[in-house]
């Protein structure tokens, strides 16, 4: 069972939005308060990409194959995870938190884990693979308490 101490941070993130929260009470009575909010405008890939995929010549006469277009939406999500890892590093380096719980969908969690500096990953006490970015804070508190008690 993991305990969320007073002053511990919780990062609630997905590929486009992140809430940096701080616990101002203790593990029994979580009181999460917003420290920072980050959002990224990330329209769907269809809105960001070219009109149609490119074509390239194949070996045979008159043959062409479609070329996959870059998934700009997915690229922006990966870049967002990198930005969140940078923010966490700067905050950890300033001594803003000693412990952090990271809550994100599995893919975002993986991206964050890849991008996280050692100084931050040493402070991670729990990872919760869920999407909670659009939940109210009181619901987030309940869900985190349940997850950490398990």
C-alpha positions as CSV (number, residue, x, y, z in Angstrom):
1,X,0.0,0.0,0.0
2,X,1.4,3.3,-1.1
3,X,0.8,6.4,1.0
4,X,0.5,9.9,-0.4
5,X,2.2,12.2,2.0
6,X,1.6,15.9,2.6
7,X,3.3,17.9,-0.2
8,X,3.4,14.9,-2.6
9,X,2.5,15.7,-6.2
10,X,0.1,14.0,-8.6
11,X,0.4,14.4,-12.3
12,X,-2.9,13.7,-14.2
13,X,-2.1,13.7,-17.9
14,X,-3.2,12.5,-21.3
15,X,-1.7,13.4,-24.6
16,X,-3.1,16.9,-24.7
17,X,-3.8,18.1,-21.1
18,X,-2.0,17.8,-17.8
19,X,-2.9,18.8,-14.2
20,X,-0.2,19.1,-11.7
21,X,-1.7,18.6,-8.3
22,X,-0.3,18.8,-4.7
23,X,-1.7,16.9,-1.7
24,X,-2.1,19.4,1.1
25,X,-3.3,16.9,3.7
26,X,-2.3,13.3,4.2
27,X,-3.0,9.8,2.8
28,X,-6.2,9.4,4.8
29,X,-7.7,12.7,3.7
30,X,-6.4,13.7,0.3
31,X,-6.7,17.4,-0.5
32,X,-5.4,17.8,-4.0
33,X,-4.9,21.3,-5.2
34,X,-4.0,22.5,-8.7
35,X,-0.4,23.7,-8.9
36,X,-0.3,24.1,-12.7
37,X,-2.4,23.3,-15.8
38,X,-0.9,22.6,-19.2
39,X,-3.0,22.2,-22.4
40,X,-2.0,21.7,-26.0
41,X,-4.1,22.5,-29.0
42,X,-3.9,19.2,-30.9
43,X,-6.5,18.9,-33.7
44,X,-7.2,15.5,-35.2
45,X,-4.6,14.2,-37.6
46,X,-7.0,14.7,-40.6
47,X,-7.1,18.5,-39.8
48,X,-3.3,18.6,-39.6
49,X,-2.2,16.5,-42.6
50,X,-1.8,17.0,-46.3
51,X,-4.8,16.5,-48.6
52,X,-3.9,12.9,-49.5
53,X,-1.0,10.5,-48.8
54,X,2.1,10.8,-51.1
55,X,2.8,8.2,-53.9
56,X,6.1,6.6,-54.8
57,X,7.1,4.7,-57.9
58,X,7.4,0.9,-57.5
59,X,9.7,-1.3,-59.5
60,X,7.2,-2.3,-62.1
61,X,6.1,-0.2,-65.1
62,X,3.5,2.4,-64.2
63,X,3.1,1.1,-60.6
64,X,2.8,3.5,-57.7
65,X,2.3,2.8,-54.0
66,X,0.8,5.0,-51.3
67,X,3.2,6.3,-48.7
68,X,2.0,6.7,-45.1
69,X,1.6,10.3,-44.1
70,X,3.0,11.5,-40.8
71,X,0.5,11.2,-37.9
72,X,0.8,14.8,-36.7
73,X,-1.7,14.2,-34.0
74,X,0.3,11.3,-32.5
75,X,3.5,13.3,-32.9
76,X,2.1,16.2,-30.9
77,X,1.0,13.8,-28.1
78,X,4.6,12.5,-27.9
79,X,6.0,16.0,-27.9
80,X,3.5,16.9,-25.1
81,X,4.8,14.0,-23.0
82,X,8.3,15.3,-23.5
83,X,7.3,18.8,-22.4
84,X,5.6,17.4,-19.3
85,X,8.8,15.5,-18.4
86,X,10.8,18.7,-18.8
87,X,8.4,20.6,-16.5
88,X,8.6,17.8,-13.9
89,X,12.4,17.8,-14.1
90,X,12.6,21.6,-13.5
91,X,10.1,21.4,-10.6
92,X,11.9,18.4,-9.0
93,X,15.3,20.2,-9.4
94,X,13.8,23.2,-7.5
95,X,12.7,20.9,-4.7
96,X,9.0,21.5,-5.3
97,X,8.2,17.8,-4.6
98,X,9.8,14.7,-3.0
99,X,7.2,12.2,-4.3
100,X,4.9,12.0,-7.2
101,X,2.1,9.8,-8.5
102,X,1.7,9.7,-12.3
103,X,-1.8,9.0,-13.7
104,X,-2.1,8.7,-17.5
105,X,-3.4,6.4,-20.2
106,X,-1.0,3.5,-20.8
107,X,0.5,5.0,-24.0
108,X,1.1,8.4,-22.5
109,X,2.5,6.7,-19.4
110,X,5.0,4.9,-21.6
111,X,6.0,8.1,-23.4
112,X,6.4,10.0,-20.0
113,X,8.5,7.1,-18.6
114,X,10.8,7.3,-21.7
115,X,11.2,11.0,-21.4
116,X,11.5,11.3,-17.6
117,X,14.8,12.4,-16.1
118,X,16.3,10.1,-13.5
119,X,15.8,12.8,-10.8
120,X,12.1,12.6,-11.5
121,X,11.7,8.9,-11.9
122,X,13.4,8.3,-8.6
123,X,10.5,10.3,-7.0
124,X,7.7,8.4,-8.7
125,X,6.0,6.3,-5.9
126,X,3.1,5.0,-8.1
127,X,1.9,4.9,-11.7
128,X,-1.8,4.6,-12.4
129,X,-2.7,3.7,-16.1
130,X,-6.0,5.6,-16.3
131,X,-7.4,8.6,-18.1
132,X,-8.6,11.1,-15.4
133,X,-8.0,14.5,-17.1
134,X,-11.7,15.3,-17.4
135,X,-12.7,14.2,-13.9
136,X,-13.5,16.7,-11.1
137,X,-10.8,16.9,-8.5
138,X,-12.9,15.3,-5.7
139,X,-13.5,12.2,-8.0
140,X,-9.7,12.1,-8.8
141,X,-9.0,12.1,-5.0
142,X,-11.4,9.1,-4.5
143,X,-9.9,7.2,-7.4
144,X,-6.3,7.8,-6.4
145,X,-7.1,6.8,-2.8
146,X,-8.7,3.5,-4.1
147,X,-5.8,2.8,-6.4
148,X,-3.1,3.4,-3.8
149,X,-4.9,1.3,-1.2
150,X,-5.0,-1.7,-3.6
